[in-house]
Amino acid sequence: MAGRKGKQKTARDMVLSLGVIVLAGLVMYLFVPHDDDGGPDLKRVDYTVELTTARRAAPYPVAAPEGLAKEWKPTSVRYRGTDGDSWHLGYHAPDGEYVAVEQSTRKPDEFIEEASQGGRRTGTTEEIGGRTWTRYTGGRYEALVLRDTDGVKGATTVVAGTGSFEQLGSMAAALKLA
């Protein structure tokens, strides 16, 4: 009988300990602030200096959107002359998706593979802004690809991201190449 009473006490202690742990967890949950919109507060970047620099240095017309709604938030920008004259401009779309403009003179197939995160050519083309864009899908990102950007052989423009083809098309339509 003595052994049985010890087991009951041990089980009761475990239940009490579990109750204390759950209570402590609830208290911590109540005092930790919660973000209601579910997403990070991304800062808007001003890319005018980088755009001017890229347009002076790149051997192709550098793309940047004009006339997008204010809800489109630019969040990242870079130009790397030593990496195939690579231009990147990333946006947080109004619905929270990500859309980026990527350009480069690197080998088109390798560049498209990287920019679309593994997308494959679908054979579907779209006329957007007077240019013929090819759809890529199946990778991490959907993508619209413009080869030989504005007649510059070897310059490739990719509009890619987690957004829909409609969003990508909106970005492609807003692009001004200069």
Protein Blocks (a to p, Z undefined) as FASTA:
>chain_A
ZZmmmmmmmmmmmmmmmmmmmmmmmmmmmmpccdfklpacdddddfklmmmmmmmmpccd
cdddehiafklccfbdcddfknopaacdddddfkopacdddddfbdfklmmmmmnnopac
ehiacdeehiacdddehilbdcdddehiehighiacddddjbdfklmmmmmmmpccZZ
